[in-house]
Amino acid sequence: MAEYEKKVREILTQNGCTFIRHGKGSHDVWKSPFADKPFVVAKKIKSRHMANVILKQSGIDYRF
């Protein structure tokens, strides 16, 4: 099973998203210039669907 966390974080930083803080449990809070609200990114992203949900919440038009 593929793990997407490294690729998702690279895409986020390339598009101007910034890390805000560590959240509860195994999540981090990020801010995007394209989204109104901060969004959470899991530290382990094992499904393509979850990676796509995170990118959609950030406002980035990219799909795995």
N, C-alpha and C positions, 0 to 999 in steps of 0.2 A: 504494500500500500504506500502510495506516495505521500510525502509530507510537504505541505505547501507554505509553511510559516516563513521560511527564508525568502522565497520568491515573492510572497505577498508583501513582506516588509520592504523589499527592494522596490517594488512597484509603487508602494505608498511614498517612500522617500523621494523617488524620482519625480513624482507628481506634486511635490511640495507639502506633503502631509508631515506633521511633526508629532513626536512622542510627547505626551503631557505628563503622565505619571503611571505608576504601577497600580492596578486596580485590585479588587478582592480576588483571592484565589489565584487562578492561573490566567489572568487577563491583564492587558495593558490598555490604557486609555490614550487615544490619538485624536488629533484635530486635523481637519482637512480644509483647504481653502475653498472647496466646492460644496461643502455641506454646512448646514446651519448649526448642527449639534455635534459634540464630540461622539466618538464611537469606540467600541471595544474591539480589541484584537486578541484572540486566544494565543497562548504561548505555543500550543501544539495544534496545528490545523491539519487534520488527516484526510478530510474529504474535499473534493473539488467543489461541491455545493457550498460548503461553509466558506471556502476561499472566495467564491463568487458573491456570496452574501456580504462579506466584509467589504469587498471592493465596491459593491453597489451602494452600501451605506456611506462610503467615503465619497461617492459621486464620480468615481473614476470609471470610464467606459472601457473595461477590459474583462474578458471572460476566459477561463481555462477550458 
